[in-house]
Amino acid sequence: MKIINMLPEAPARPIHGHKGTFGRVLIIGGSRGMSGAPSLAGLGALRGGAGLVYVAVPHEILPIVASIEPSYLTIPLATQEEHGGLSLQALPAIKQACNGKDAIAIGPGLGHTQDTISIVTTLYQEIAEPMVVDADALNAIAAQPGIMKLASGPRVFTPHLGEFSRLSGFDISDVQNHRERSAAEFAKTHGVILLLKGPRTVITDGERMAINLTGNSGMATGGTGDVLTGMITALLAQGMSAFDAAQLGAHLHGLAGDLAAAEQSQPGLIASDLPKHLGRAWKQFLG
C-alpha cells in the first residue's frame, strides 16, 4: 500500500477562463423534509470552484432549495407524492440533465424508496461522468451490491461508518478497529475511490491511501457531509482525478471546519458554517 502524504495541486485557474472552463456540476437529491441536504451540497460545489452548479430536486421542494442560494441553478423533477421523493418517472429528465455535465453527485437527502433505488442503480451503471455517491444513494447501492463493479466511469463513495457497514457487510466494530484495512480492501474489490468519513478520514483506491488530518468534532453534525459531497464533485468537474479530488476535498472541508470552530466553537458549529469558511480554507491552502 502506497501512503500519500503530499496534497495534490489545486486545479488550474487560467486567467482567461470562463464559467464553462471550471466545470459543470449536477447534484441529484432531496425529498420532502430534506431540502437542506442538496442545498448544502450545491453550496459546497460553488465554494469548490465549479463554474456552474445545477441542483436537481423533486419539484415539491424546489422553491425552498432555490431560495437558499441564488448562485446555483435548479431543475424540477417528478415527485412521488406518497413519499415526497423522486419518482421513477423523473429518470429520463435526470439523464437529460446529466448531458454536458463534467461531474455528478447523487444522494444528499434523496430518501430510500424503490423508485430512488432504481434511479440510483440505473445512473450508476449508465452515466460515464465521474460520480460522487453519498448518503441515500449509498443505501441504494447497498440494496443492489452486485452493481458496484458495473460503473461506466469513476466513482467516489463517501460513507460514514454505518453506511460503510451496510455497503461492505463488515461489522461496525471490525471497521472501527481496522478502518484503514477495511477501506482499502473494499475499494480494491469494487474498483471505487472510498472516502471513509470520521476522525482521520481515510481516502483509498486499494493501492494508495491518504489520511486526512484536518477537521474536528464540531463537524459531527447533520449536513457537513453534504458540503463535502459538493466540494469533491466540484474538484472532479475541474478535471482532478477521483483520488486527488477526494483527498483535496477532505482536506479543505476539514480546514474550513477548523476555521469555523475557531470562531464559533466546536459545539456551536453547524453545517452551513462550512461554505462560509471554504474561501478562507482555499486562501490558506493556496498560500
MARTI-386147 format. One line per 8 residues: their letters; for each residue x, y, z of N, C-alpha, C. Coordinates in nm, 2 decimals. Each point is the difference from the previous one (the first is absolute). Layout:
a	X,Y,Z,X,Y,Z,X,Y,Z | ... $
//
This chain:
mkiinmlp	0.08,-0.12,0.00,-0.08,0.12,0.00,0.09,0.13,0.00 | -0.02,0.08,-0.10,0.07,0.13,0.00,-0.07,0.10,0.08 | 0.07,0.06,0.09,-0.06,0.10,0.09,0.03,0.14,-0.06 | -0.10,0.08,-0.03,0.01,0.13,-0.06,0.00,0.11,0.11 | 0.11,0.07,0.02,0.01,0.10,0.10,-0.01,0.14,-0.06 | 0.03,0.02,-0.12,-0.01,0.13,-0.07,-0.14,0.02,-0.05 | -0.05,0.13,0.01,-0.13,0.03,-0.06,0.02,0.03,-0.14 | -0.10,-0.03,-0.09,0.01,0.04,-0.14,-0.01,0.15,-0.02 $
eaparpih	0.05,0.04,-0.12,-0.01,0.14,-0.04,-0.15,0.03,-0.03 | -0.03,0.12,0.03,-0.14,0.05,-0.03,-0.02,0.00,-0.15 | -0.12,-0.01,-0.05,-0.03,0.02,-0.14,0.05,0.13,-0.05 | 0.04,0.01,-0.13,0.05,0.12,-0.06,-0.12,0.10,-0.01 | 0.03,0.13,0.01,-0.10,0.11,-0.02,0.06,0.09,-0.11 | -0.01,-0.04,-0.12,0.05,0.09,-0.11,-0.06,0.14,0.00 | 0.08,0.10,-0.02,-0.04,0.14,0.01,-0.11,0.03,-0.10 | -0.01,-0.07,-0.11,-0.10,0.03,-0.10,-0.11,-0.10,0.01 $
ghkgtfgr	-0.01,-0.08,0.11,-0.11,-0.10,0.01,-0.13,0.07,0.02 | -0.11,-0.08,-0.03,-0.13,0.05,0.02,-0.08,-0.11,0.08 | -0.12,0.02,0.03,-0.07,-0.10,0.08,-0.01,-0.14,-0.05 | 0.00,-0.01,-0.13,0.01,-0.13,-0.06,0.14,-0.07,0.02 | 0.10,0.08,0.01,0.14,-0.05,0.02,0.01,-0.08,0.13 | -0.08,0.04,0.10,0.02,-0.05,0.13,-0.10,-0.11,0.04 | -0.06,-0.05,-0.09,-0.08,-0.12,0.02,-0.15,0.02,0.03 | -0.08,-0.10,-0.05,-0.14,0.01,0.02,-0.04,-0.12,0.09 $
vliiggsr	-0.06,0.03,0.12,-0.03,-0.10,0.10,-0.15,-0.02,0.00 | -0.05,-0.13,0.02,-0.14,-0.03,0.02,-0.01,-0.07,0.13 | -0.08,0.05,0.09,-0.03,-0.07,0.13,-0.15,-0.05,-0.01 | -0.01,-0.13,0.03,-0.14,-0.06,0.00,-0.03,-0.05,0.14 | -0.11,0.05,0.05,-0.04,-0.03,0.14,-0.12,0.06,0.04 | -0.02,0.00,0.14,-0.12,0.07,0.06,-0.12,-0.09,0.00 | -0.09,0.03,0.10,-0.13,-0.06,0.01,-0.07,0.09,0.11 | -0.13,-0.03,0.02,-0.08,0.07,0.09,0.07,0.01,0.14 $
gmsgapsl	0.02,0.12,0.05,0.07,0.01,0.13,0.15,0.00,-0.01 | 0.05,-0.03,-0.12,0.15,-0.01,-0.01,0.05,0.10,-0.11 | -0.05,0.12,0.00,0.05,0.10,-0.09,0.14,0.05,0.03 | 0.04,0.00,0.12,0.12,0.05,0.04,0.12,-0.08,-0.05 | -0.01,-0.13,-0.02,0.11,-0.08,-0.04,0.05,0.03,-0.14 | -0.08,0.00,-0.10,0.05,0.04,-0.13,0.04,0.15,-0.01 | -0.06,0.08,0.08,0.04,0.14,0.00,0.14,0.02,0.06 | 0.03,-0.07,0.10,0.14,0.00,0.06,0.10,-0.05,-0.10 $
aglgalrg	-0.04,-0.11,-0.07,0.09,-0.06,-0.10,0.02,0.11,-0.11 | -0.10,0.07,-0.04,0.01,0.10,-0.10,0.10,0.11,0.05 | -0.01,0.04,0.12,0.09,0.10,0.06,0.14,-0.05,0.00 | 0.02,-0.12,0.04,0.13,-0.06,0.00,0.06,0.00,-0.14 | -0.08,-0.03,-0.10,0.05,0.00,-0.14,0.04,0.14,-0.05 | -0.08,0.09,0.04,0.03,0.14,-0.04,0.13,0.05,0.06 | 0.02,-0.03,0.13,0.12,0.04,0.07,0.12,-0.09,-0.03 | -0.03,-0.11,-0.07,0.11,-0.09,-0.05,0.05,0.05,-0.13 $
gaglvyva	-0.05,0.11,-0.06,0.05,0.06,-0.12,-0.07,-0.04,-0.13 | -0.11,-0.07,0.01,-0.07,-0.04,-0.13,-0.05,0.13,-0.06 | 0.00,0.00,-0.14,-0.05,0.11,-0.07,-0.15,0.01,0.00 | -0.07,-0.12,-0.02,-0.14,-0.01,0.00,-0.05,-0.11,0.09 | -0.10,0.02,0.08,-0.05,-0.10,0.09,-0.15,-0.01,-0.02 | -0.04,-0.12,-0.03,-0.15,-0.03,-0.02,-0.04,-0.09,0.12 | -0.11,0.03,0.06,-0.06,-0.09,0.11,-0.13,-0.05,-0.05 | -0.01,-0.13,-0.02,-0.13,-0.06,-0.05,-0.07,-0.07,0.11 $
vpheilpi	-0.12,0.05,0.03,-0.08,-0.05,0.12,-0.14,-0.02,-0.04 | -0.08,-0.07,0.09,-0.14,-0.02,-0.03,-0.07,0.14,0.00 | -0.09,0.02,-0.10,-0.06,0.13,-0.02,-0.06,0.06,0.12 | -0.05,-0.09,0.09,-0.07,0.05,0.13,0.09,0.08,0.08 | 0.13,-0.03,0.01,0.09,0.08,0.09,0.09,0.10,-0.08 | -0.02,0.01,-0.13,0.09,0.09,-0.08,-0.01,0.14,0.05 | -0.12,0.06,0.03,0.01,0.14,0.05,0.08,0.02,0.12 | 0.00,-0.10,0.09,0.09,0.02,0.12,0.14,-0.01,-0.04 $
vasiepsy	0.04,-0.10,-0.08,0.14,-0.01,-0.04,0.05,0.12,-0.07 | -0.08,0.05,-0.09,0.03,0.12,-0.08,0.02,0.12,0.08 | -0.07,0.01,0.11,0.00,0.12,0.09,0.13,0.01,0.08 | 0.06,-0.12,0.02,0.12,0.00,0.09,0.12,0.07,-0.06 | 0.02,-0.02,-0.13,0.12,0.06,-0.06,-0.03,0.03,-0.15 | 0.01,0.13,-0.04,-0.03,0.04,-0.14,0.11,-0.04,-0.10 | 0.12,-0.04,0.05,0.11,-0.03,-0.09,-0.01,-0.13,-0.07 | -0.07,-0.10,0.05,-0.02,-0.12,-0.08,-0.13,0.00,-0.07 $
ltiplatq	-0.01,-0.09,-0.10,-0.12,-0.01,-0.08,-0.08,-0.12,0.05 | -0.13,0.00,-0.01,-0.08,-0.11,0.05,-0.08,-0.07,-0.12 | -0.02,-0.13,0.02,-0.07,-0.08,-0.10,-0.11,-0.07,0.07 | -0.13,0.02,-0.04,-0.11,-0.07,0.06,-0.02,-0.14,-0.05 | -0.02,-0.10,0.08,-0.02,-0.13,-0.04,-0.13,-0.06,0.05 | -0.05,-0.10,-0.07,-0.13,-0.07,0.04,0.01,-0.05,0.14 | -0.10,0.02,0.08,-0.01,-0.04,0.14,-0.09,-0.12,0.03 | 0.04,-0.09,0.08,-0.08,-0.11,0.05,-0.09,0.06,0.11 $
eehgglsl	-0.12,0.03,-0.02,-0.08,0.07,0.09,-0.01,-0.06,0.14 | -0.01,-0.13,0.01,-0.01,-0.07,0.13,0.12,0.03,0.09 | 0.12,0.00,-0.05,0.12,0.01,0.08,0.06,0.14,-0.02 | -0.03,0.07,-0.10,0.06,0.13,-0.02,0.14,-0.01,-0.06 | 0.04,-0.12,-0.05,0.13,-0.01,-0.06,-0.01,-0.01,-0.15 | 0.11,-0.03,-0.06,0.00,-0.01,-0.15,-0.08,-0.12,-0.05 | -0.08,0.02,-0.10,-0.07,-0.10,-0.07,0.08,-0.07,-0.11 | -0.02,-0.12,-0.02,0.07,-0.07,-0.11,-0.02,0.07,-0.14 $
qalpaikq	-0.12,0.07,0.00,-0.03,0.08,-0.13,0.10,0.11,-0.02 | 0.08,0.04,0.10,0.10,0.10,-0.01,0.12,-0.04,-0.08 | 0.02,-0.13,-0.01,0.12,-0.06,-0.06,0.04,0.06,-0.13 | -0.09,0.01,-0.10,0.04,0.06,-0.13,0.05,0.14,0.02 | -0.07,0.08,0.08,0.05,0.14,0.02,0.13,0.01,0.07 | 0.03,-0.09,0.09,0.13,-0.01,0.07,0.11,-0.03,-0.10 | -0.03,-0.10,-0.09,0.10,-0.04,-0.10,0.03,0.12,-0.09 | -0.10,0.07,-0.04,0.02,0.12,-0.08,0.08,0.11,0.07 $
acngkdai	-0.03,0.01,0.13,0.07,0.10,0.08,0.15,-0.03,0.01 | 0.03,-0.13,0.00,0.14,-0.05,0.00,0.08,0.04,-0.12 | -0.07,0.02,-0.11,0.07,0.03,-0.13,0.08,0.13,0.02 | 0.12,0.00,-0.04,0.08,0.13,0.00,0.06,0.03,0.14 | -0.03,-0.08,0.10,0.06,0.03,0.13,0.14,-0.08,0.01 | 0.09,0.06,0.08,0.13,-0.05,0.02,0.01,-0.10,0.12 | -0.09,0.02,0.09,0.00,-0.09,0.12,-0.14,0.00,0.06 | -0.03,-0.11,0.06,-0.14,-0.02,0.06,0.02,-0.04,0.14 $
aigpglgh	-0.09,0.05,0.09,-0.02,-0.05,0.13,-0.14,-0.05,0.02 | -0.02,-0.11,0.07,-0.13,-0.05,0.02,-0.01,-0.06,0.15 | -0.11,0.04,0.06,-0.03,-0.06,0.13,-0.04,0.10,0.11 | 0.05,0.12,0.01,-0.04,0.08,0.12,-0.15,0.02,0.01 | -0.05,-0.05,0.11,-0.15,0.02,0.03,-0.09,-0.07,-0.09 | 0.05,-0.10,-0.07,-0.08,-0.07,-0.11,-0.11,-0.08,0.05 | 0.01,-0.06,0.12,-0.10,-0.09,0.05,0.02,-0.14,-0.05 | -0.07,-0.09,0.06,0.03,-0.14,-0.04,-0.13,-0.07,-0.03 $
tqdtisiv	-0.03,0.00,-0.13,-0.12,-0.07,-0.05,0.04,-0.09,-0.12 | -0.09,-0.08,-0.04,0.03,-0.09,-0.12,0.03,0.09,-0.12 | -0.07,0.11,-0.01,0.03,0.09,-0.12,0.14,0.06,0.01 | 0.04,0.04,0.12,0.13,0.06,0.01,0.11,-0.10,-0.02 | -0.02,-0.12,0.05,0.09,-0.11,-0.03,0.02,-0.03,-0.15 | -0.11,0.00,-0.07,0.00,-0.02,-0.15,0.08,0.11,-0.07 | -0.03,0.12,0.05,0.07,0.12,-0.07,0.15,-0.01,0.03 | 0.04,-0.02,0.12,0.14,0.00,0.04,0.07,-0.11,-0.08 $
ttlyqeia	-0.06,-0.12,0.00,0.08,-0.12,-0.06,0.00,0.02,-0.15 | -0.10,0.06,-0.06,0.01,0.03,-0.15,0.11,0.10,-0.03 | 0.00,0.11,0.07,0.09,0.10,-0.03,0.15,-0.05,0.03 | 0.01,-0.07,0.11,0.13,-0.05,0.04,0.06,-0.08,-0.12 | -0.08,-0.08,-0.07,0.05,-0.09,-0.10,0.01,0.07,-0.14 | -0.08,0.10,-0.02,-0.01,0.06,-0.14,0.08,0.13,-0.02 | 0.02,0.08,0.11,0.06,0.13,-0.02,0.15,-0.01,0.00 | 0.07,0.05,-0.10,0.14,-0.02,-0.01,0.08,0.11,0.08 $
epmvvdad	-0.06,0.11,0.03,0.07,0.11,0.07,0.03,-0.05,0.14 | 0.11,0.06,0.06,0.03,-0.03,0.14,-0.12,0.03,0.09 | -0.02,-0.08,0.10,-0.11,0.01,0.09,0.03,-0.02,0.14 | -0.05,0.09,0.09,0.02,-0.01,0.14,-0.13,-0.06,0.05 | 0.01,-0.11,0.07,-0.12,-0.08,0.05,0.00,0.01,0.15 | -0.11,0.06,0.06,0.00,0.04,0.14,-0.14,-0.04,0.06 | 0.00,0.00,0.13,-0.13,-0.01,0.07,-0.09,-0.10,-0.05 | -0.13,0.04,-0.03,-0.10,-0.10,-0.04,0.04,-0.08,-0.13 $
alnaiaaq	0.08,0.06,-0.09,0.05,-0.07,-0.11,0.09,-0.12,0.04 | 0.07,0.02,0.10,0.08,-0.11,0.05,-0.09,-0.11,0.06 | -0.11,0.04,0.06,-0.09,-0.11,0.05,-0.07,-0.07,-0.12 | -0.02,0.07,-0.11,-0.06,-0.06,-0.12,0.10,-0.10,-0.06 | 0.13,0.04,0.00,0.10,-0.10,-0.05,0.01,-0.12,0.09 | -0.01,0.03,0.13,0.01,-0.12,0.10,-0.11,-0.09,-0.02 | -0.12,0.04,-0.05,-0.11,-0.09,-0.03,0.02,-0.08,-0.13 | 0.09,0.05,-0.08,0.03,-0.07,-0.13,0.16,-0.01,-0.01 $
pgimklas	0.06,-0.07,0.09,0.15,0.00,0.00,0.07,-0.05,-0.13 | -0.07,-0.08,-0.07,0.06,-0.06,-0.12,0.03,0.10,-0.11 | -0.05,0.12,0.01,0.02,0.10,-0.11,0.13,0.08,0.02 | 0.07,-0.02,0.12,0.11,0.09,0.03,0.11,0.00,-0.10 | 0.02,-0.12,-0.07,0.11,-0.01,-0.10,-0.05,0.04,-0.14 | -0.13,0.04,-0.01,-0.06,0.02,-0.13,0.00,0.15,-0.04 | 0.07,0.08,0.07,0.00,0.15,-0.02,0.06,0.03,-0.14 | -0.05,0.10,-0.06,0.05,0.04,-0.13,0.11,0.11,0.01 $
gprvftph	0.03,0.05,0.12,0.10,0.10,0.02,0.05,0.00,0.14 | 0.09,0.09,0.03,0.06,0.01,0.14,-0.11,0.02,0.10 | 0.01,-0.07,0.12,-0.10,0.02,0.10,0.07,0.02,0.14 | -0.04,0.10,0.07,0.05,0.03,0.13,-0.11,-0.02,0.10 | 0.02,-0.09,0.09,-0.10,-0.03,0.11,0.05,0.07,0.12 | -0.10,0.07,0.07,0.03,0.08,0.12,-0.08,-0.04,0.12 | 0.01,-0.13,0.05,-0.08,-0.04,0.11,0.05,0.04,0.13 | -0.09,0.01,0.10,0.04,0.00,0.14,0.00,-0.15,0.04 $
lgefsrls	0.03,-0.02,0.13,0.02,-0.14,0.05,-0.12,-0.09,-0.03 | -0.12,0.05,0.03,-0.12,-0.08,-0.01,-0.03,-0.04,-0.15 | 0.02,0.10,-0.08,-0.02,-0.02,-0.15,0.10,-0.10,-0.05 | 0.12,0.01,0.04,0.11,-0.09,-0.04,-0.03,-0.14,0.04 | -0.05,-0.02,0.12,-0.03,-0.13,0.05,-0.11,-0.06,-0.08 | -0.10,0.08,-0.04,-0.11,-0.06,-0.09,0.06,-0.03,-0.14 | 0.08,0.08,-0.05,0.06,-0.02,-0.13,0.09,-0.13,-0.01 | 0.08,-0.01,0.10,0.11,-0.10,0.00,-0.04,-0.13,0.06 $
gfdisdvq	-0.10,0.00,0.09,-0.04,-0.12,0.08,0.09,-0.02,0.12 | 0.10,0.09,0.02,0.09,-0.01,0.11,-0.07,0.05,0.13 | 0.03,-0.07,0.11,-0.06,0.04,0.13,0.06,0.14,0.04 | -0.08,0.08,0.06,0.04,0.14,0.03,0.12,0.00,0.09 | 0.00,-0.09,0.10,0.11,-0.01,0.10,0.13,-0.04,-0.08 | -0.01,-0.09,-0.09,0.12,-0.04,-0.08,0.06,0.12,-0.08 | -0.10,0.08,-0.06,0.05,0.12,-0.08,0.06,0.10,0.10 | -0.05,0.02,0.11,0.05,0.09,0.10,0.15,-0.04,0.04 $
nhrersaa	0.02,-0.13,0.01,0.13,-0.05,0.05,0.10,-0.01,-0.12 | -0.05,0.00,-0.12,0.09,-0.02,-0.12,-0.05,0.09,-0.11 | -0.01,0.13,0.02,-0.06,0.09,-0.10,0.08,0.00,-0.13 | 0.13,0.01,0.01,0.09,0.01,-0.12,-0.01,-0.13,-0.08 | 0.02,-0.11,0.07,0.00,-0.13,-0.07,-0.14,-0.03,-0.07 | -0.11,0.03,0.08,-0.13,-0.02,-0.06,-0.03,0.08,-0.12 | 0.04,0.13,0.01,-0.02,0.09,-0.11,0.07,-0.04,-0.12 | 0.13,-0.03,0.01,0.08,-0.04,-0.11,-0.05,-0.13,-0.07 $
efakthgv	-0.04,-0.09,0.08,-0.05,-0.13,-0.05,-0.12,0.02,-0.08 | -0.09,0.09,0.05,-0.13,0.02,-0.07,0.03,0.08,-0.13 | 0.08,0.10,0.00,0.03,0.08,-0.12,0.06,-0.08,-0.11 | 0.09,-0.09,0.04,0.07,-0.08,-0.10,-0.09,-0.10,-0.06 | -0.09,-0.06,0.08,-0.09,-0.11,-0.04,-0.10,0.06,-0.10 | -0.05,0.12,0.03,-0.11,0.06,-0.08,0.04,0.10,-0.10 | 0.13,0.04,-0.01,0.05,0.09,-0.10,-0.05,0.14,0.02 | -0.01,0.05,0.12,-0.05,0.13,0.03,0.10,0.08,0.08 $
illlkgpr	-0.01,0.13,0.01,0.07,0.08,0.10,-0.09,0.01,0.12 | 0.05,-0.04,0.11,-0.07,0.00,0.13,0.05,0.11,0.09 | -0.09,0.08,0.04,0.03,0.10,0.10,-0.08,-0.04,0.13 | 0.06,-0.06,0.09,-0.07,-0.04,0.13,0.01,0.11,0.10 | -0.11,0.06,0.02,-0.01,0.12,0.09,0.02,-0.03,0.14 | 0.04,0.10,0.08,0.03,-0.01,0.14,0.13,0.06,0.04 | 0.04,-0.01,0.13,0.13,0.05,0.04,0.11,-0.07,-0.09 | 0.09,0.08,-0.05,0.10,-0.06,-0.09,-0.07,-0.07,-0.12 $
tvitdger	-0.07,0.08,-0.07,-0.07,-0.06,-0.12,0.10,-0.07,-0.09 | -0.04,-0.12,-0.05,0.08,-0.08,-0.09,-0.04,0.02,-0.14 | 0.09,0.03,-0.09,-0.02,0.00,-0.14,0.08,-0.10,-0.07 | -0.06,-0.09,-0.08,0.08,-0.11,-0.05,-0.07,-0.06,-0.13 | 0.09,-0.05,-0.09,-0.05,-0.07,-0.12,0.04,-0.15,0.01 | 0.06,-0.04,0.12,0.04,-0.13,0.02,0.15,-0.02,-0.03 | 0.06,0.09,-0.08,0.14,0.00,-0.02,0.07,0.11,0.07 | -0.07,0.12,0.01,0.06,0.12,0.06,-0.09,0.03,0.12 $
mainltgn	0.05,0.07,0.10,-0.08,0.05,0.11,0.05,0.13,0.05 | -0.09,0.09,0.04,0.03,0.12,0.06,-0.09,0.01,0.13 | 0.06,0.06,0.10,-0.08,0.02,0.12,-0.01,0.15,0.02 | -0.13,0.05,0.01,-0.02,0.14,0.02,0.02,0.04,0.15 | 0.07,0.11,0.02,0.03,0.04,0.14,-0.07,0.13,0.04 | -0.08,0.06,-0.09,-0.08,0.12,0.04,-0.13,-0.04,0.05 | -0.07,0.09,0.06,-0.14,-0.02,0.05,0.00,-0.02,0.15 | -0.12,0.00,0.06,-0.02,-0.01,0.15,-0.13,-0.05,0.03 $
sgmatggt	-0.03,-0.02,0.13,-0.12,-0.07,0.04,-0.13,0.09,-0.02 | 0.03,0.13,-0.02,-0.12,0.09,-0.03,-0.06,-0.03,-0.13 | 0.07,-0.07,-0.09,-0.06,-0.04,-0.13,-0.09,-0.12,0.01 | -0.01,-0.06,0.12,-0.09,-0.12,0.01,-0.14,0.06,0.02 | -0.05,0.06,-0.10,-0.14,0.05,0.00,-0.06,-0.01,-0.14 | -0.13,-0.01,-0.01,-0.07,-0.03,-0.12,0.03,0.11,-0.11 | 0.03,-0.05,-0.12,0.02,0.08,-0.11,0.15,0.03,-0.04 | 0.09,-0.03,0.09,0.14,0.03,-0.04,0.05,-0.09,-0.11 $
gdvltgmi	-0.05,-0.13,0.00,0.04,-0.09,-0.11,-0.06,0.05,-0.14 | -0.11,0.06,0.00,-0.06,0.05,-0.12,0.09,0.11,-0.06 | 0.06,0.09,0.08,0.09,0.10,-0.05,0.13,-0.07,-0.06 | 0.05,-0.11,0.07,0.11,-0.07,-0.06,-0.03,-0.06,-0.13 | -0.12,-0.06,-0.02,-0.04,-0.06,-0.12,0.01,0.11,-0.12 | -0.06,0.12,0.03,0.01,0.10,-0.10,0.14,0.04,-0.03 | 0.08,0.01,0.10,0.14,0.05,-0.02,0.08,-0.10,-0.09 | -0.01,-0.13,0.03,0.07,-0.10,-0.08,-0.05,0.00,-0.14 $
tallaqgm	-0.13,0.01,-0.02,-0.06,0.01,-0.14,0.05,0.11,-0.08 | 0.01,0.12,0.07,0.06,0.12,-0.07,0.14,-0.03,-0.04 | 0.08,-0.06,0.08,0.14,-0.03,-0.04,0.01,-0.10,-0.11 | -0.09,-0.10,0.00,-0.01,-0.09,-0.11,-0.03,0.07,-0.13 | -0.10,0.10,0.01,-0.04,0.07,-0.12,0.11,0.09,-0.06 | 0.09,0.03,0.08,0.12,0.08,-0.04,0.11,-0.08,-0.05 | -0.02,-0.13,-0.01,0.10,-0.08,-0.07,0.09,-0.08,0.09 | -0.02,0.01,0.13,0.09,-0.08,0.09,-0.04,-0.15,-0.01 $
safdaaql	0.10,-0.09,0.03,-0.03,-0.14,0.01,-0.09,-0.03,0.12 | -0.07,-0.11,0.00,-0.09,-0.03,0.11,0.07,-0.01,0.14 | 0.12,-0.06,0.00,0.08,-0.01,0.12,0.04,0.14,0.05 | 0.05,0.08,-0.09,0.05,0.13,0.04,-0.11,0.09,0.04 | -0.11,-0.01,-0.07,-0.12,0.09,0.04,-0.05,-0.04,0.14 | 0.00,-0.13,0.03,-0.05,-0.04,0.13,0.10,0.04,0.11 | 0.13,-0.01,-0.03,0.10,0.04,0.10,0.00,0.15,0.03 | 0.00,0.08,-0.11,0.00,0.14,0.02,-0.13,0.05,0.06 $
gahlhgla	-0.11,-0.06,-0.05,-0.13,0.04,0.05,-0.01,-0.02,0.15 | 0.05,-0.12,0.05,-0.01,-0.03,0.14,0.09,0.10,0.08 | 0.11,0.04,-0.06,0.09,0.09,0.07,-0.06,0.14,0.02 | -0.05,0.05,-0.11,-0.06,0.14,0.00,-0.13,0.00,0.09 | -0.07,-0.11,-0.01,-0.13,-0.01,0.08,0.04,0.00,0.15 | 0.09,-0.08,0.04,0.04,0.00,0.14,0.07,0.13,0.04 | 0.08,0.06,-0.09,0.06,0.13,0.04,-0.11,0.11,0.02 | -0.10,0.00,-0.09,-0.11,0.09,0.02,-0.07,-0.02,0.13 $
gdlaaaeq	-0.01,-0.13,0.04,-0.06,-0.03,0.13,0.09,0.05,0.12 | 0.13,-0.01,-0.02,0.09,0.05,0.11,-0.01,0.15,0.01 | 0.00,0.07,-0.12,-0.02,0.15,0.00,-0.13,0.04,0.06 | -0.11,-0.07,-0.03,-0.13,0.03,0.06,0.00,-0.02,0.15 | 0.06,-0.11,0.04,0.00,-0.03,0.15,0.08,0.10,0.07 | 0.10,0.06,-0.06,0.08,0.10,0.07,-0.08,0.12,0.03 | -0.10,0.03,-0.08,-0.09,0.11,0.02,-0.13,-0.03,0.07 | -0.06,-0.12,-0.03,-0.13,-0.03,0.06,0.01,-0.10,0.12 $
sqpglias	0.11,-0.06,0.02,0.02,-0.11,0.09,-0.04,-0.13,-0.06 | 0.05,-0.11,0.04,-0.04,-0.13,-0.05,-0.14,-0.03,0.03 | -0.05,0.02,0.12,-0.15,-0.03,0.03,-0.09,0.09,-0.09 | 0.05,0.12,-0.03,-0.09,0.09,-0.07,0.01,0.00,-0.15 | 0.08,-0.10,-0.05,0.02,-0.01,-0.15,-0.12,-0.07,-0.06 | -0.05,0.06,-0.11,-0.11,-0.07,-0.08,0.05,-0.01,-0.14 | -0.07,-0.09,-0.08,0.05,-0.03,-0.14,0.00,0.13,-0.08 | -0.09,0.09,0.01,0.00,0.12,-0.09,0.11,0.09,0.03 $
dlpkhlgr	0.08,-0.02,0.11,0.12,0.08,0.03,0.11,-0.04,-0.10 | 0.00,-0.12,-0.04,0.11,-0.05,-0.08,0.02,0.07,-0.14 | -0.11,0.02,-0.08,0.02,0.07,-0.12,0.05,0.14,0.02 | -0.04,0.06,0.11,0.04,0.14,0.03,0.15,0.01,0.03 | 0.06,-0.11,0.04,0.14,0.00,0.03,0.09,-0.07,-0.10 | -0.06,-0.06,-0.11,0.08,-0.06,-0.10,0.09,0.09,-0.08 | -0.05,0.13,-0.01,0.08,0.10,-0.07,0.13,0.02,0.08 | 0.00,0.01,0.13,0.12,0.02,0.08,0.08,-0.13,0.00 $
awkqflg	-0.06,-0.12,-0.01,0.07,-0.12,-0.01,0.08,0.00,-0.13 | -0.06,0.04,-0.11,0.07,0.00,-0.13,0.12,0.10,0.01 | -0.02,0.11,0.06,0.11,0.10,0.01,0.12,-0.06,0.08 | -0.03,-0.07,0.11,0.10,-0.06,0.08,0.07,-0.11,-0.08 | -0.07,-0.08,-0.07,0.06,-0.11,-0.08,0.08,0.06,-0.11 | -0.05,0.10,-0.07,0.07,0.05,-0.11,0.12,0.09,0.04 | 0.00,0.04,0.12,0.12,0.08,0.05,0.00,0.14,-0.04 $
//
